[in-house]
Amino acid sequence: MEFVIAEDDVWLSAFGAVPQTEEASGDDFVRELRIPVSVTEELHLTWDVNHRSVRFRYARATKAVTDLYREGATLLTVGDQESGAMVVLKYRADGCRGRTCVRTQPAFALKDTFLWS
């Protein structure tokens, strides 16, 4: 199954940041994007192209508030809402599928839907 990921210019236009090679792994196929939510809040998004996995880590004052990990990713892109851009992830596994939407403005919000198909 294919894993489609938005181009770097899409991330830059939506969030003012460009994905980089993840510092922790140093592997070229693992990318990360740090999106400021406020002065003390950050969304740290990482994805592994080869293993089709995505992780959302939201921190407030350097303390993790949310840490969501999904495998079987099929799409990672930017969606548009009236309130601004959001990260959209679609994922799939045997007999199930899901969608995660993460908004950073005007405040952090995460919605994850997991369904048996």
Sequence and secondary structure as in RCSB ss.txt:
>XXXX:A:sequence
MEFVIAEDDVWLSAFGAVPQTEEASGDDFVRELRIPVSVTEELHLTWDVNHRSVRFRYARATKAVTDLYREGATL
LTVGDQESGAMVVLKYRADGCRGRTCVRTQPAFALKDTFLWS
>XXXX:A:secstr
   EE  HHHHHHHHS   EE TTT  TTEEEEEEE SSSEEEEEEEETTTTEEEEEEEETTEEEEEEEEESEEE
EEEEEETTEEEEEEEEEETTEEEEEEEE SSS EEEEEEEE 
